[in-house]
Amino acid sequence: MRGVSKRWAPVVLGVVAAVCMQTASAQQAGTVYVSSEKDNKVYVFNGKGERTAEIAACERPRHMLLSLDKKTLYVCCGNSNELGLIDVATNKLKGRMALGDSPEIFDFKRDQSVIYVSIEEENVMAAYDMKTGKRLFSVPAAGEPEGIYVTPDDKIAYVTSEVGNLVHVIDLSTRKVLKDLKVGKRPRRFTPTADEKEVWVSNELSNSVSVIDTTTHAVKDTIVFKVKGVKDGDVQPVGMVLSKDGKTMWVALGHARHVAQVDVATRQVKQLVLAGKRAWNLDLSPDGNTLYVVNGLSDDMTVVDVSGAAAKAIRTVPAGRVPHSALVMR
């Protein structure tokens, strides 16, 4: 290295390497991943909604989560019955882990040593060891389990049953259902509040969201959605995401082609924003100013500016056939 003594060369190289790693990490922050069920791919977008890459995944990719170190993107694949492991640096599928028949949604133990997966065709929540891939145990659920949320203390898992219109409260130490909570029709997904004292569950066929108290494991409130000119049956809440400040929950309303902004404290709908056909899932940019909504029937993603009091859709971009989930790198 010209101009640097041999004594200091390793130090300089180390600093350069660290700076390069920080730069790469900064570039990845804000990256948007969209799973396409029909294309068997995960599409990659920058924060403006411009597609930058596409990743060949396993069959029918659905729900996605990132590893703790942000180096691996996990994607649940419903037709090939496996968990795909995607290398974030190379945008390549680097591994697969076998799951049960038609896996849907998953969550992790906080250290990510165990993954909990809803296995739709087996009607169970199954737990797997992430190192060995071995199924550790399974807990029977009512018909078509989907959403899963594991509490921060790793003691409880909430699991939705689409057919049973229930939320199962599962004790992960005894591996048994503690109680069943009656919610709306076809419960889908969970999102916790900032203090994690509540978890919200979307009820697709009841145009509502149920609010569950995570201390008492009881339904404490129900939020009903109305869209002018749209039948209640077409107002179908599914995906939800909490704002950066924890004060707002954004809810995708399915066939109603809108997303709703809900005040967490008052439960009041503050505004509705037009999106695409079957607004299905959504996520927010790291700064909380941009909302990304995937629309399952128009095969696109709506980019919404939520930085001001009045949110506004600013562009819609193709997102593959039947986009399922959006996940933003933070």
C-alpha positions as CSV (number, residue, x, y, z in Angstrom):
1,M,0.0,0.0,0.0
2,R,1.8,3.1,-1.3
3,G,2.5,5.8,1.4
4,V,1.6,3.5,4.3
5,S,4.2,1.6,6.3
6,K,3.8,-2.1,6.6
7,R,3.2,-1.6,10.3
8,W,0.0,0.4,9.8
9,A,-1.2,-1.3,6.6
10,P,-3.4,-3.9,8.5
11,V,-5.0,-1.1,10.5
12,V,-5.8,0.9,7.4
13,L,-7.2,-2.1,5.6
14,G,-9.4,-2.9,8.6
15,V,-10.8,0.6,8.7
16,V,-11.5,0.5,5.0
17,A,-13.2,-2.8,5.3
18,A,-15.4,-1.5,8.2
19,V,-16.3,1.6,6.2
20,C,-17.3,-0.6,3.2
21,M,-19.5,-2.8,5.4
22,Q,-21.2,0.2,6.9
23,T,-21.8,1.7,3.4
24,A,-23.2,-1.6,2.1
25,S,-25.5,-1.8,5.2
26,A,-26.7,1.8,4.6
27,Q,-27.4,1.0,0.9
28,Q,-29.5,-2.0,1.9
29,A,-31.6,0.0,4.5
30,G,-34.9,0.9,2.8
31,T,-34.7,-1.9,0.3
32,V,-38.2,-3.3,-0.4
33,Y,-38.7,-7.0,-1.0
34,V,-42.0,-8.3,-2.6
35,S,-42.8,-12.0,-2.8
36,S,-44.7,-13.1,-6.0
37,E,-46.7,-16.3,-5.5
38,K,-47.2,-17.0,-9.2
39,D,-43.7,-16.0,-10.4
40,N,-41.9,-18.0,-7.7
41,K,-39.7,-14.9,-7.2
42,V,-38.9,-12.2,-4.8
43,Y,-38.6,-8.8,-6.4
44,V,-36.3,-6.1,-5.0
45,F,-37.1,-2.4,-5.1
46,N,-35.4,0.7,-3.9
47,G,-37.2,3.2,-1.7
48,K,-38.6,5.1,-4.7
49,G,-40.3,1.9,-6.0
50,E,-37.8,1.2,-8.8
51,R,-37.1,-2.5,-9.3
52,T,-33.4,-3.3,-8.9
53,A,-33.3,-7.1,-8.9
54,E,-35.3,-10.3,-8.9
55,I,-34.5,-13.4,-7.0
56,A,-35.5,-16.9,-8.0
57,A,-37.1,-18.4,-4.9
58,C,-38.8,-21.6,-3.9
59,E,-42.4,-22.3,-5.1
60,R,-45.2,-19.9,-4.2
61,P,-43.2,-17.6,-1.9
62,R,-45.4,-15.9,0.7
63,H,-44.4,-14.4,4.1
64,M,-40.9,-13.0,4.7
65,L,-38.8,-12.1,7.7
66,L,-35.1,-11.0,8.0
67,S,-32.4,-12.6,10.2
68,L,-31.2,-10.7,13.2
69,D,-28.0,-9.8,11.4
70,K,-29.9,-8.7,8.3
71,K,-27.8,-11.0,6.1
72,T,-30.5,-13.6,5.3
73,L,-34.1,-13.1,4.0
74,Y,-36.3,-16.0,5.1
75,V,-39.3,-16.7,2.8
76,C,-42.1,-19.3,3.4
77,C,-43.0,-21.2,0.2
78,G,-46.4,-22.8,0.1
79,N,-46.2,-25.2,-2.8
80,S,-42.7,-26.5,-2.3
81,N,-43.3,-26.8,1.5
82,E,-40.1,-25.2,2.6
83,L,-38.4,-22.2,4.0
84,G,-36.1,-20.5,1.5
85,L,-33.0,-18.8,2.8
86,I,-31.9,-15.9,0.5
87,D,-28.5,-14.2,0.8
88,V,-29.2,-10.5,1.0
89,A,-25.7,-9.5,-0.3
90,T,-25.9,-11.6,-3.5
91,N,-29.7,-11.9,-3.9
92,K,-29.3,-15.6,-4.4
93,L,-31.2,-18.5,-2.8
94,K,-28.5,-20.1,-0.6
95,G,-30.5,-22.8,1.3
96,R,-33.8,-24.5,1.9
97,M,-35.4,-26.1,5.0
98,A,-38.2,-28.6,4.7
99,L,-41.5,-27.7,6.4
100,G,-45.0,-29.2,6.5
101,D,-47.8,-29.3,3.9
102,S,-48.6,-25.7,2.7
103,P,-46.8,-23.4,5.2
104,E,-48.2,-19.9,5.5
105,I,-46.9,-17.5,8.1
106,F,-44.1,-17.8,10.6
107,D,-42.5,-16.1,13.6
108,F,-39.3,-16.8,15.5
109,K,-38.2,-17.3,19.1
110,R,-36.4,-14.0,19.8
111,D,-32.9,-15.4,19.3
112,Q,-34.2,-17.1,16.1
113,S,-33.1,-20.5,17.2
114,V,-36.7,-21.8,16.7
115,I,-39.2,-21.0,14.0
116,Y,-42.9,-21.4,14.5
117,V,-44.9,-22.0,11.3
118,S,-48.6,-22.3,10.5
119,I,-49.0,-25.5,8.4
120,E,-52.3,-25.0,6.6
121,E,-53.0,-28.5,5.3
122,E,-52.0,-30.2,8.5
123,N,-54.0,-27.8,10.7
124,V,-51.1,-27.3,13.1
125,M,-48.6,-24.8,14.4
126,A,-45.2,-26.5,14.0
127,A,-41.9,-25.6,15.7
128,Y,-38.6,-26.3,14.0
129,D,-35.0,-26.1,15.1
130,M,-33.3,-23.6,12.9
131,K,-29.9,-25.4,13.0
132,T,-31.0,-28.9,12.4
133,G,-34.3,-28.3,10.5
134,K,-35.9,-30.9,12.8
135,R,-39.5,-30.5,13.8
136,L,-39.5,-30.1,17.5
137,F,-43.3,-30.3,18.1
138,S,-46.6,-29.3,16.7
139,V,-49.8,-28.1,18.3
140,P,-53.2,-28.9,16.7
141,A,-55.2,-25.9,15.5
142,A,-58.7,-25.4,14.1
143,G,-59.1,-25.3,10.3
144,E,-56.5,-23.4,8.2
145,P,-54.2,-21.8,10.7
146,E,-52.4,-18.7,9.3
147,G,-51.2,-15.8,11.4
148,I,-48.6,-16.3,14.1
149,Y,-47.3,-13.9,16.8
150,V,-44.9,-14.9,19.5
151,T,-44.7,-12.7,22.6
152,P,-41.4,-11.0,23.5
153,D,-40.8,-13.4,26.5
154,D,-41.2,-16.4,24.1
155,K,-43.9,-17.9,26.4
156,I,-47.0,-17.5,24.3
157,A,-47.9,-17.9,20.6
158,Y,-51.1,-16.5,19.1
159,V,-52.3,-18.4,16.1
160,T,-55.3,-17.6,13.9
161,S,-57.7,-20.2,12.5
162,E,-59.4,-18.9,9.3
163,V,-62.1,-21.6,9.4
164,G,-62.7,-21.6,13.2
165,N,-62.8,-17.8,13.4
166,L,-60.6,-18.2,16.4
167,V,-57.3,-17.1,17.9
168,H,-55.5,-19.9,19.7
169,V,-53.5,-18.8,22.7
170,I,-50.7,-21.4,23.0
171,D,-48.4,-22.0,25.9
172,L,-45.0,-22.7,24.4
173,S,-43.7,-24.4,27.5
174,T,-46.5,-26.9,27.8
175,R,-47.1,-27.0,24.1
176,K,-50.9,-26.8,24.7
177,V,-53.7,-24.3,23.9
178,L,-54.4,-22.2,26.9
179,K,-57.6,-20.8,25.5
180,D,-59.5,-19.9,22.3
181,L,-60.6,-16.4,21.6
182,K,-63.6,-15.8,19.4
183,V,-62.8,-13.0,16.9
184,G,-64.3,-12.0,13.5
185,K,-64.7,-14.2,10.5
186,R,-61.5,-15.4,8.8
187,P,-58.8,-13.9,11.0
188,R,-55.6,-13.4,9.1
189,R,-52.6,-11.5,10.6
190,F,-51.2,-10.1,13.8
191,T,-49.4,-6.9,14.5
192,P,-48.5,-5.8,18.1
193,T,-48.6,-2.2,19.4
194,A,-45.4,-0.5,20.3
195,D,-45.5,-1.5,24.0
196,E,-46.7,-5.0,22.9
197,K,-49.5,-4.9,25.5
198,E,-51.9,-5.4,22.6
199,V,-51.9,-7.4,19.5
200,W,-54.2,-6.6,16.7
201,V,-55.7,-9.3,14.5
202,S,-57.3,-8.6,11.1
203,N,-60.7,-10.3,10.4
204,E,-60.9,-10.5,6.6
205,L,-64.6,-11.4,6.2
206,S,-65.9,-9.2,9.1
207,N,-64.5,-5.9,7.9
208,S,-62.9,-5.5,11.3
209,V,-59.8,-5.8,13.5
210,S,-59.9,-7.4,16.9
211,V,-57.7,-5.9,19.7
212,I,-56.3,-8.5,22.1
213,D,-54.9,-7.7,25.5
214,T,-51.7,-9.7,25.8
215,T,-51.8,-9.7,29.6
216,T,-55.3,-11.1,30.0
217,H,-55.5,-12.9,26.6
218,A,-58.9,-11.4,26.0
219,V,-60.5,-9.4,23.2
220,K,-60.8,-5.9,24.5
221,D,-62.0,-4.0,21.4
222,T,-63.2,-4.3,17.8
223,I,-62.6,-1.8,15.1
224,V,-65.0,-1.8,12.1
225,F,-64.1,-0.4,8.7
226,K,-66.4,1.3,6.3
227,V,-65.5,2.6,2.8
228,K,-68.1,4.8,1.1
229,G,-69.5,3.2,-2.0
230,V,-68.0,-0.3,-1.1
231,K,-70.0,-3.2,0.2
232,D,-69.0,-4.3,3.7
233,G,-68.2,-7.8,2.3
234,D,-65.5,-6.2,0.1
235,V,-63.9,-4.4,3.0
236,Q,-61.4,-7.1,3.9
237,P,-58.6,-6.3,6.3
238,V,-55.5,-8.4,6.0
239,G,-52.0,-6.9,6.4
240,M,-51.2,-4.3,9.0
241,V,-48.1,-2.3,10.0
242,L,-47.4,0.1,12.9
243,S,-46.1,3.6,12.3
244,K,-42.6,4.5,13.5
245,D,-43.9,6.5,16.4
246,G,-46.3,3.8,17.4
247,K,-49.4,6.1,17.2
248,T,-50.9,4.8,13.9
249,M,-51.8,1.4,12.5
250,W,-52.0,1.1,8.8
251,V,-54.5,-1.6,7.6
252,A,-54.8,-3.0,4.1
253,L,-58.5,-3.4,3.2
254,G,-58.4,-6.0,0.4
255,H,-61.1,-5.7,-2.3
256,A,-62.0,-2.3,-1.0
257,R,-58.8,-1.0,-2.8
258,H,-57.9,1.2,0.1
259,V,-55.6,1.3,3.2
260,A,-56.8,2.8,6.4
261,Q,-54.9,4.9,8.9
262,V,-56.1,4.1,12.5
263,D,-55.3,6.0,15.6
264,V,-54.0,3.4,18.0
265,A,-55.2,5.2,21.2
266,T,-58.7,6.2,20.0
267,R,-59.3,3.3,17.6
268,Q,-60.6,5.9,15.1
269,V,-60.0,5.7,11.4
270,K,-58.3,9.0,10.5
271,Q,-58.2,8.6,6.7
272,L,-58.5,6.2,3.8
273,V,-56.0,6.1,0.9
274,L,-56.7,4.6,-2.5
275,A,-54.5,1.7,-3.5
276,G,-54.8,-1.2,-6.0
277,K,-57.0,-4.2,-6.5
278,R,-57.0,-6.4,-3.3
279,A,-54.7,-4.3,-1.2
280,W,-53.2,-7.2,0.7
281,N,-50.1,-6.5,2.6
282,L,-47.9,-3.5,3.4
283,D,-44.8,-2.1,5.1
284,L,-43.2,1.2,5.9
285,S,-39.9,2.8,5.0
286,P,-37.3,3.1,7.8
287,D,-38.1,6.8,8.3
288,G,-41.8,6.0,8.4
289,N,-42.6,8.4,5.6
290,T,-43.4,6.0,2.8
291,L,-45.9,3.1,2.8
292,Y,-45.6,0.2,0.3
293,V,-48.8,-1.6,-0.4
294,V,-48.9,-4.8,-2.5
295,N,-52.1,-5.4,-4.5
296,G,-52.8,-9.1,-5.1
297,L,-55.2,-8.8,-8.0
298,S,-53.7,-5.9,-9.9
299,D,-50.2,-7.4,-9.7
300,D,-48.6,-4.2,-8.5
301,M,-47.3,-2.2,-5.6
302,T,-48.7,1.3,-4.6
303,V,-46.1,3.7,-3.1
304,V,-47.8,6.1,-0.7
305,D,-46.4,9.3,0.8
306,V,-47.5,9.3,4.5
307,S,-45.1,12.1,5.6
308,G,-47.8,14.7,6.0
309,A,-51.3,14.9,7.5
310,A,-52.9,13.8,4.2
311,A,-51.4,10.6,2.8
312,K,-51.2,10.4,-1.0
313,A,-50.4,7.6,-3.4
314,I,-47.5,8.8,-5.6
315,R,-46.9,5.9,-7.9
316,T,-47.9,2.3,-8.7
317,V,-45.3,-0.2,-10.1
318,P,-45.5,-3.7,-11.4
319,A,-44.7,-6.3,-8.6
320,G,-45.0,-9.7,-10.3
321,R,-48.0,-12.0,-10.5
322,V,-50.0,-12.2,-7.3
323,P,-47.7,-10.3,-4.9
324,H,-48.2,-11.6,-1.4
325,S,-46.0,-9.6,1.0
326,A,-43.8,-6.5,1.2
327,L,-40.9,-6.4,3.6
328,V,-38.6,-3.3,4.1
329,M,-35.0,-3.7,5.2
330,R,-34.4,-1.6,8.4
